[in-house]
Amino acid sequence: MTLGSAKALSGGFAFYDTAGSNAEELAVEQINAEGGINGCEIELVTQDTKSDPAVGRQVASELIAAGAEVLLPPNQGGLGTPAALVAQKEGIFSMAGSSEDDYAPGVGALFATGGSMASLNGKTAAAFAKEQGYDSVYYVTNDAYPYFTIVERLFREDAGDDMDDLGSSVLKSGQTDFSAVISDIKRSVGEADNPMILLATQYPDAPTMIAQLRKAGVETPVVGNATWATRNIVDALDGHTDNVFYTAGAYTEGEDVSEAAQAYVEKYKEKTGTYPENHQAVESYWSMWALFDAIKTANSTDGAAIEKALFAQKDVELPMRTVYEWKDGHILGSNVVVGFTPEGAFEQVGSYNLTDGE
């Protein structure tokens, strides 16, 4: 059985997709060590899409022509959709390990993405904010990617009516000078009751801004999202870990993680020589095990059969995460909030099941 992986191993998205590719390789090595799927060994063939959607389409065609029976497209919808549509046209199932909420609906049939959805990150941040008793919020959002605008929108829907809106600012990707945004935040939160900042942007921009915010004397709690899930964030925060939190699908950064997370981290380090670089490494890993389970259940590589088996999964325990069910091509699963101890060590501060109606 052959899986074809079209991943951005160079170019602007390589930091994320390379980690996802490493996780795919690790999962395949492990399933093969267990005897494969229904006794069939898995071959993983990976090619570089160079962070270019057109190249991704070409690579997908080449992988399928070479015998790929399932496609693993780039983890970012803008890059991966053309590749996934090639697979769909050929009747082949494709699955991305992680991406924004509009990826699966944008592709449609014979496709799924198993990551920690932006909407669940927004809902988790809102649940955490309510628990903490924050009364007001200032929004800071990178509007270049739907992932971050969805985080803000779902937070507003779930918590906005219960919290005073202190204002908002828009960030650019790669921004390093946040002085204007910080000045506005400082004015806005100064007289507010128990305020927080929802910072919907990615690593490394987020910790860079937080460090500048703290140096400007603003100690307001900051809540972020799964794109911050890297051990490197501690150094990037430059010692300013107090009142910093982020949502994620699983907790793998600290020394006190679950046995499953610890086993994953050690295996990843053994394979790559590094700690899992970012959330794509974690989300792609558990997504592969969901895919393996679906192929095993279907006992087939037929695209429609895999899709049916995958979307029928309920209350499935994956490494580090529970799949409660699938909806619109996405996992509805458990989410966590990660923060820091007074000494600056990672710690899990909350766990949530925010499926529909809860």
Steps between C-alpha positions, in 0.01 A plus 500: 500500500648834393436841658613800297596808702513837327655732757656847501853397597643828370364852466295710739297220657788254546528562877156346545477238224844356569390426856180346366699288256726375779192397700356314200823306459508415872141373496564285192813352657302413812203343321736294287683382811162379626442301182344766280127541438319169480836338433590742219815711537475871422736674259522879539626700201560871564562784254557873553229745389735796567214691671347559155139394429576436131795280589278323752253414224781365284653298785160347584459388140849350497446312827168358385645401162778320689247294697394703805168362630447772763632858477630714789489858365658812653357595839400855403184524297622767260792278407333162528159541334630462140679178596195363681277575201732297276451203732126555512477496120674162500268358767784493753456599864724775635561621854688799639636483852412855593345814355236769522126434510422581137748247358274191513180676383706662223612162367181306565474126451778247564689735730549564873728696727581376849651802670391727782248720320511876527137502612576263788799714594273804511234318702763362738645848555150627575430220750830569672431876511165440667657269758764760579234768545643742246252785453642672192713418196723675249528316165826479304471299178712409199237520226726356228391146588143374553623291795549810715188687393297185581661483847390858564151448357427189708635665813269795441203269442562300818625769739451836337158573649635436850809718461550868424665561161803723562598535136704319239815513289610316186848351460709410197688171470865543590436826684772578754416852621177504698537842661186651345285199596645496851428871546135443411478196730655696783240776465212254461570264791620764743165561672329172402364245745695174499604519132667246270653512153403248232811479283405314181827469313777245463836416648750674493309827456287442811779460759690790343199725556441368853861570600464857371165534675646395835801727459252783447349420841181329385443185708151422366441124444550391139325199346611347171454191286652168391756658266694597815549137605878479486763480772680785323236741626666518842819651358300725269303637796830608654392414852152656471292185552269633774133517394569349158272217383422320176251241380597175327375154412746333737761584761851381406731788594566445870676245717170392661321383184296180474668166439373498142639847434832413663530185286426702187751772588777249570436313174493825304827614658658162433401520134578866426751601767272787603195564717174526296539840341137615499135395514511353149728222626249402768183540295636318195604212724161438660331557160702216352371262768143607426569427133656161581192409705270594210700300244503202736124522552430544128748223417541684173682792337187602313452871562130485582548203734775680695289815521200307634709319764680818610187709544333219693765523774358595842675516836821366348811536716789623286849567633456813718145579384146363498290514184142551617367514145556650156311794354546678165821309438657597834562329831291615792733415785643593834693826541730634770633831628873525573661759727814538710598452861647793697841353413422515127440127445216378279184373667155393385243727665178371343341223294177533300248303298325763293304293252161634391269571788768492771 
